[in-house]
Amino acid sequence: MTRQTDIFPQLGYGGDYTELCNALFEAELVYLARSQEPRFQTHGAALQRRLASVPQYVRKTAAALLEAQLEPAIPLALDVQSACWLAKQRSKPWLPSDASHKLAAWLGKHAKLALPLPVFVLEESTQTISIRLDSVDQLALEQEKLHLNYYGWFGLDGEHLDAAADGVTLHLLQPKKAVLAAACAGHRWRAGHKLPPQALDLRSLLLSASIDWQHLGEIRRCAL
């Protein structure tokens, strides 16, 4: 009988790799079981494809996280047992800045495909604020906009240009180190008070490993 730890051999990363793989695998199964994404709720084939790819993405994500934690400028600590990043949470949430010209100037200089960026998310029904990670998958700088893989089109000033889900407000934030750290650690706030961090899915964790903490306008390439 194959033991769970045999599913994810160490591959030279040491015992932390196997422990991290097991934690990621468990967390992703819980995420999929609770997911409200319509494609998983209405199309069994989509869920089957996602489940089939989980072991591959778990191995890739575990290796990427273990490499990323060695970056000298990283402001995070990796919790291997819980498969999450840890960072001190500030008491007040990060909010969109009135200085939209600074964000536009930064994006005009640094925006590129696959660049990780932080998104302000306000769930209006509960007044819960979180910072989420997403990445650029289309550029239209001549039209002063860009497209993120999950959240859609944004103007270079940070304004969301697509119809968001009912009751959700989105805004692109300038990628400063503290803001990105909050996104990686799953920080949340409600009514100006801290909430327990939310767990990141595999996609977001893998994206967190692509942040170049010394040069936020660049993309860290994982040696996988």
N, C-alpha and C positions, 0 to 999 in steps of 0.2 A: 504494500500500500504506500502510495506517495504521500509524504508529509508535506504540509503547507510550505515549510521553509525550503523544500526541494524545488518548488515552482520557480523561485527566483535565486539562482546560484549567485555567489558573491562576485564573480567576474573580476577579481582583483581589487574591489573597493572595500573589502573588510566586512565585519559583522554588521556595521551600520547600514550597509546596502540592503541586506536581506531584511533587517528590521524595518527599514524605511519602505521597502517594497510591500511588505505585509500590511503596514499601516495605510499606505496609499491605496492598495487594493480594497481594503475594508471600507475606507472612506468613500471611494468612488462608487462602490456598490450601494452604500447608504444614500449617496447623492442621487444616483439613478432611480432608486426606489422611491425617493421623495420628490423627484423632479416634476415640475409643473409645465415643462416645455411641451407644447402641443404636438410636436413631431413624435415624441415618445409616447404620449397618451393616445394618439389616434393611429399611429403606424407601428405595428409590432415589428416590421422589418427594420425600421430605423433603430429601434432599441436593440434588436438582435445584432445588427452591424456594430453598434457602439459597444455592446458587451464583448463581442469577438475581438475588438481592438484593445480592450482594457489591459490585458497582460503586456502587450507591446508598449503601450504608452506608460504603463507603470514603470517598466524597466528603464525607458528613456528618461522619464521624469526624475526617478530616483538618482540616476547617474548625474543628470544635469544639476540637481539641487546639491549633491555632495561636492561637485566641482565649484558651483557658485559660492558656497559658503567659505571657500578659501580665498575669495577676492579680498584684497587688503582694505578696500574702502567700503565694504558692505556694512550697512547699519543694522543688520538683522542677525539673529541667532537661529539656527535650525534645530527644531525639536524633532528628533528622529522618531521617537515613540509615537508622537501624535501627527507626524507628517505635516508640519506647519512651520511658518516663520514666526518668530517672536520679536517684538519691538515695543518700547515704551509708548503707551498711548497718551496723547495730549488730552486735556480735559474738554476742550472745545473742538468741534469739527472743522475740517478744512472747507472753506466756502469759495465759490467763484469770485475772482477778483474784478474790481471795477477797471483795472488797468489792462483792458483787453488788447491794447496795442502792443503790450510787452509779449503776450502769448503769441499774437500774430507775427511779430518780428522773430520770435524764437522758432516757431514752426516754419516760417518762410526760409530760415537758414538751415534747420536741422531735419525737417520732416523727410522721411524716406520709408520705403516699403519695409514692413515687419518691425518698425520701431514701436516699442511698448510705451503706452501713454496712460495717464490716470484719468478716470471719468468720475465726476461727482454724480451720485445717484440719490435722489430724494423720493422715498415712498410716501406719498402725500397722506394716505389713509392713516398711517401710524406715525408720520413725521420722523421716520427713521432715515438717517443719512449714512451712506457708506461711500467708500472710494474703491472703485473697481479697476482692474487692469484690462486693457484691450490693446490691439495692435493695428497699425496702418496697413490696409490692403489695396487702397487706391489713392492716387494723388491727382488733384486738379488744382494745382497752385495758381494757375493763370485765372481760375475762377474763384480763387481764395477759399478753397474748401478741400477737405480730405475725407476719406471713408475708413471707418474702423470695422474690423472683421465682425464684431458682434453688435455694436450699438449704432452703426450706420454713419450717415453724413453729418459732419460738423463744419461750421465756418472756422476760418483761422482765428476768429475772435472767441471761439469756444462755444458759440451758440449751436444747439442741436437743430438740424435742418429737416429731419424726418419726423413723421408722426410717431411719437413715443407711445408706449403702452399706457392705457388709461391709468391716471393716478401716479404717474412716474415722471419726474423732472430730471433731465440729463444736462450736463454741461462739461465740456472738456477743460481740464485743469493743466496749468503749466507743470511739466515734470521736474519738480524739485525733489531733492533726496528725501526729505521728510514726508512729502506727499506720497511718493512711490513706496516708501517703507510702510506707510499706513495702509496702502492698497495691498501690499504683499502680506501683511499681518492680519488682514481682514477686519480692520478697525471699524466700529460703528458707533453712532450716537443717536440719542432721542431726546428731544426737548433740551438740548444743550448738555446732556449728561452721557457719560460713557456707557456703552453696552458691552457684553461679552463679545469677543471677536467671532466672526463667522468663518466657517471652514471654506477654503478655496477648492474648486474642482481641479481635476488634472490639467485641463487646458490653462487655467490661470497660474497654477504652480509652475508649469513648464515655461510659460511666458515670463514669470518672475525671474527665472534663471537666465533670461536673455538680456537683463538690464546690465548695462555697463556703468557701474557706480562711480567710476572715475571720470567718465565722459558720457553724460546722460543723453547726448545727442547721437550716440553711436549704439551699436547692437553687439552684445557679447555673444560670440560664437562658441557653442558648447563642443568640446572635443569628444564627440560620441562616435 
